[in-house]
Amino acid sequence: MVARAEAHTVLGAETVPVLQAEDVIGLKVQASSNDPRRVALDMADVERLIVSRPGLDLGDHFRL
């Protein structure tokens, strides 16, 4: 996951690694599984990521 992170420049100078959306989705699903109080917020974040990035590689896991 970290190896797939892409470097992005922020504030015009600093470079930070940014995870791919698919990896963030996986982390959100895991976090909500570990703490049911997070489900609503994490699933809303997942939905927003899926809708805003039509080219996501979701394999056969999701059907929209």
Backbone hydrogen bonds in HBPLUS format (Angstrom, degrees):
<---DONOR---> <-ACCEPTOR-->    atom                        ^
c    i                          cat <-CA-CA->   ^        H-A-AA   ^      H-
h    n   atom  resd res      DA  || num        DHA   H-A  angle D-A-AA Bond
n    s   type  num  typ     dist DA aas  dist angle  dist       angle   num
A0004-ARG N   A0001-MET O   3.14 MM   3  5.29 136.9  2.33  99.2 110.6     1
A0005-ALA N   A0002-VAL O   3.10 MM   3  5.12 153.3  2.17 101.5 109.8     2
A0006-GLU N   A0018-VAL O   2.98 MM  12  5.29 152.7  2.05 149.4 143.2     3
A0018-VAL N   A0006-GLU O   2.84 MM  12  5.29 148.1  1.94 136.8 146.9     4
A0008-HIS N   A0016-VAL O   2.94 MM   8  5.49 161.1  1.97 148.9 153.9     5
A0016-VAL N   A0008-HIS O   2.88 MM   8  5.49 162.4  1.91 153.1 155.0     6
A0010-VAL N   A0014-GLU O   2.71 MM   4  5.37 162.1  1.75 159.4 165.9     7
A0013-ALA N   A0010-VAL O   3.17 MM   3  6.14 155.5  2.23 132.1 130.9     8
A0023-ASP N   A0020-GLN O   2.97 MM   3  5.37 126.4  2.27 107.8 121.2     9
A0024-VAL N   A0020-GLN O   3.11 MM   4  6.51 153.3  2.19 151.3 159.5    10
A0025-ILE N   A0021-ALA O   2.91 MM   4  6.18 158.0  1.96 154.1 159.9    11
A0026-GLY N   A0022-GLU O   3.14 MM   4  6.40 157.0  2.19 140.0 145.5    12
A0027-LEU N   A0023-ASP O   3.02 MM   4  6.32 155.0  2.08 146.5 152.9    13
A0028-LYS N   A0024-VAL O   2.88 MM   4  6.14 155.0  1.94 151.2 158.2    14
A0029-VAL N   A0025-ILE O   2.94 MM   4  6.20 160.4  1.98 155.7 160.4    15
A0030-GLN N   A0026-GLY O   3.04 MM   4  6.23 162.4  2.07 146.6 151.5    16
A0031-ALA N   A0027-LEU O   2.87 MM   4  6.03 160.3  1.91 148.3 154.0    17
A0032-SER N   A0028-LYS O   2.97 MM   4  6.16 159.8  2.02 148.7 153.6    18
A0033-SER N   A0029-VAL O   3.02 MM   4  6.20 140.7  2.17 141.5 152.4    19
A0033-SER N   A0030-GLN O   3.16 MM   3  5.05 123.5  2.50  91.9 106.6    20
A0034-ASN N   A0030-GLN O   2.99 MM   4  6.25 144.4  2.12 146.5 156.0    21
A0035-ASP N   A0031-ALA O   3.07 MM   4  6.26 134.8  2.28 141.8 153.5    22
A0038-ARG N   A0035-ASP O   2.83 MM   3  5.75 170.3  1.84 135.2 138.6    23
A0039-VAL N   A0036-PRO O   3.28 MM   3  5.37 161.2  2.32 106.2 111.5    24
A0042-ASP N   A0038-ARG O   2.88 MM   4  5.86 175.4  1.88 176.4 175.6    25
A0043-MET N   A0039-VAL O   2.86 MM   4  5.80 165.4  1.88 156.1 160.3    26
A0044-ALA N   A0040-ALA O   3.07 MM   4  6.13 145.8  2.19 138.5 147.6    27
A0045-ASP N   A0041-LEU O   3.01 MM   4  6.29 152.3  2.09 146.9 154.5    28
A0046-VAL N   A0042-ASP O   2.91 MM   4  6.22 153.8  1.97 146.5 154.0    29
A0047-GLU N   A0043-MET O   2.91 MM   4  6.07 163.8  1.94 145.0 149.2    30
A0048-ARG N   A0044-ALA O   2.99 MM   4  6.18 159.2  2.04 145.4 151.2    31
A0049-LEU N   A0045-ASP O   2.97 MM   4  6.24 156.0  2.03 148.6 154.8    32
A0050-ILE N   A0046-VAL O   2.93 MM   4  6.20 163.7  1.96 157.0 161.2    33
A0051-VAL N   A0047-GLU O   2.94 MM   4  6.10 170.2  1.95 157.2 159.6    34
A0052-SER N   A0048-ARG O   2.98 MM   4  5.95 155.9  2.04 144.3 151.1    35
A0056-LEU N   A0053-ARG O   3.23 MM   3  5.86 155.5  2.29 128.6 127.2    36
A0061-HIS N   A0058-LEU O   3.09 MM   3  5.91 156.5  2.15 145.3 147.9    37
